[in-house]
Amino acid sequence: MTEQADAAPTSNTVLMELKDGTVTIVLRPDLAPQAAERIRVLTAQGFYDGCKFFRVIPGFVAQTGDRTNTGMHGSDLPNLPAEFTTDASFLTGAVGMARTSDPNSANSQFFICLAPATFLDGNYTLVGQVTAGMEAVEKIKPGAGQSGSVTDPDSIIKMTLGA
């Protein structure tokens, strides 16, 4: 399947069901149109269902979106170009696209800021904002050490597009 063939999803609201509740994420295609489309397409395909939060650094981020749960892989779709902005900041609940050291390597992985991380502004693609359910995000099992690697991590139960 190509991304173009799946371009039908148009909702900018994503509902992410976690063990402690549902999280509402509003995507920001005004800031990152390609990244927002990627999240919509992968959500519609069920890609994120069962993905684990393999990297959780308390006071920083909770990261998911790798079906292998290693942080080393993405979807079968091509990587995305960077969509950096200074029009919005990585505050608590901001959703950003994870990437390697190559700014144009975002694919399927994303992170949710657990606290303000404005040092990411202009260096990472800000794709959305948690608008409800942040308390469920804050209950995601934390990782250990600087890497935030999580033993027996929590999972996304189901991720769907809202109305």
N, C-alpha and C positions, 0 to 999 in steps of 0.2 A: 504494500500500500504506500502511496506517496502522500506527502503532507498536503498537496494540492487537492487530491481526491477526498481528503477528510476535512476540507476547509469549511464544511457546513456549520460546525459548532460556532455560535456567535455570542453566547452568554459570557459576560465578564465576571460572573460570580461562580466560585468553586466552593463546594461543600466537602470538607475532609472529615470523615468520621474516624475518631480516635477512641481508645478505650474509656477515656474520661469525658467524652462529649464531642459535639460537632463544632468544627471550626469553619467560619465563613471567611473566605479570601476574595477580595475584589481585585481583579486583574487591572493593570494600568496600560492598556494599549496606546494611550497617549504618550507614555514614556518609553515603552518597549514593545512596539507592535509585533515584531517577530517572536519574541520570547512569550508574549501573552498568547499568541496563536499556537505556539508549541505546547504550552501548558493545556490549552483548551483541547487540542487534538489528542494529546496523550491521555488526558482525563477521559475524553469520549471513548477512547480505545480500551479503557480499563488498565492502562499501563501501570498506574500508581497503586492499584489495589494490592495490598500485601507488602508494599515496599516498607523497609524498616528505617528507623531513624538511627543510622549506624554511627553518626558523629553528633554528639551533643555536648557542647561546652557551656556549663552553667555561666550565666551572665553574658553570654555571647550569642551562640546560634544552635539551632537544631536542624540537622541536614538529612535529606532523604532523596529519593528519586533514582536509585540505582537498583535494578532488579536483582543484581548479584549481591547486593548489600555489602559491598566492599569499598565503595567510593571510587572505584576505578573504571566504571563503565557507564554508558548512557543508553539511549534508544538506538534503533537502527537508522534513524534519520540523521542527516548531516548536521555537523556542529553549526552553531549560530554565530553571526558576527556580534561583537560587543555593541551594546546599546546603552552607553553610559550617559548619565544626565547629572546636572547639578540643580535641576528643578524640583527635586524631592530628596529627602534624607532617609538614611537607614536608621529609623527610630524603632522602638519596641513594636513588634508585630510586622515590620517590613519583611517582604518576601523578595529574596534575591536569587539570581541564577548562579549556581556554583560552577566553577571552571578550574582548569589547571592554570599554570603560570602564563599560558597563552590566552590573552584576552578574548580571542575568537574561538574558544573551545567549549562554551556552554552548550548543553545538549538537553538533558532531561532532569538533572539534579537541581534541587533548589534548597534554600535554607530560609528559616524564619528567625528573625532577630529576637532574642530573649531580653535584650536591653539595647539602648541606643548604641550604634556602631557607626557613627558619622565618618570615621576614617575610611569607610568603604565607599563613601560618596564619590562619584566620578571614576571609580575603579572597578565597580561591579554593576551588572545590570539589575536595576530595581524593577521588578515585574508586578508587584502587587502589595496588598496590605491586609492583614487580618483585621476584620471589622467586628467580629464576634467570636467568642470561644477561646480567647487567649488563655483563660484559666486552664483549659484542657492541654494547650501547648506547654504551659509551664509545668504540667505534671508528667511530661515525657521523661522516661528514665534517663538520667544524666550519664555521661561517659566519664572516663578517668584520664588524668594526665593532660598534657598540652594538646594531644591529638584528639581528645574527646571520644576516643573509641569506646563503644558501648558493648558490654557483654550481655547477651540475651536482650537485644533492643526491642522497644515498642514498635508497632507497625501501624501503617495507615490501613484501617479496616476496609474502607471504600472511599473513593473520591469521585464525585459526580459534578456535573455542571448544574448550576441553579437556573431558575427561570429568568 
